[in-house]
């Protein structure tokens, strides 16, 4: 499934992609210029759109396409999986439609056979990579740097196997909240982003 997701986000008209399963993030691709406020709107858009449809007494659709600023927002509901796609265009183009249909089929198969443990592992960022972040913070916090990073990882639901890729934004938020100095907090966030970017390009 990772190849399908990567192919979809590489298309020119795609701005962002979020996939969740029963309310929990599975995959997230958001451009760096997306503010925290916009990210929160995107995460909650799925529930809001479907709540609106339900209130009108209509049957729940499998797919919704709504205008979103200058582009559009595509929302799909697939047997417990939700897909939220932000496009630069008013409607999905042919390539996006094909890629989205392929992803939909894959998600439906996953829903039928249950969680794919191997896929979960492939979406986990190894904790050892964050040692570079600890070294950066150690210059200012000493031994406490390890505790800051560890606490941030735990708040982002990381386990000993790694940090879920979909929870990176939660990790960055937790990290920022624990560093008082704004300049240092930004340095730490940039370093963390570099670590994640390097891991994704491996």
C-alpha positions, 0 to 999 in steps of 0.5 A: 500500500505504501507504493500506492500512497507514494504514487498518489501524493507525487501527482501534481494536483495533490496537495495533501492526503490523510488516511485513517482507520476507525478514527486513528491515523494511518498515513499523513502527507501534508506540505510544510506550509500547512499551518497547525490550524489547517491541519486540524481542519483537515483531520476533522473535515471527514466527521463534519462532512458525513455528519452534515449528510446524516443530518439531512437523512440521506444515505451515507455516500462512499465518496464526497467531493467538496470545494476547498479554497481554490481546489477541492476536498475528496472524502472516501469512506471504505469499511472503516477506512477514511481517505481525505484528499486535498486537490489543487483542482475543482474535481479529481483528474483522470490520474488521481481517479485511477490512483484513488480507485486503486487505493480504495481497492487495497483498503477494502481488501485490508478491511476484509482480512484485518490489519496488516502487521507488516505494513504497520512495521514499514510505517514506523520510524526507528527511534534510534534515528532521533539520537541526532535530535537528542545531541542537538538538545543536549547542548542546552539541556544536558542529560534532560534532552533524552527525557524531552525527546522520550516524553515527546515520542510517548505522547505521539504514541511511539513504541519500542518498535518506532514512531508511526509515520502518521503521528509525526505531527503529534511528535512535533507538537509535543516537542515544541510544547516542552522547549521554552526557547522559541528559537531552540524549539524551531531548531529541534522541529527542523531537525526532526523534520530532516530526520523523518525526511531522510528516513522516508527517502531511504 
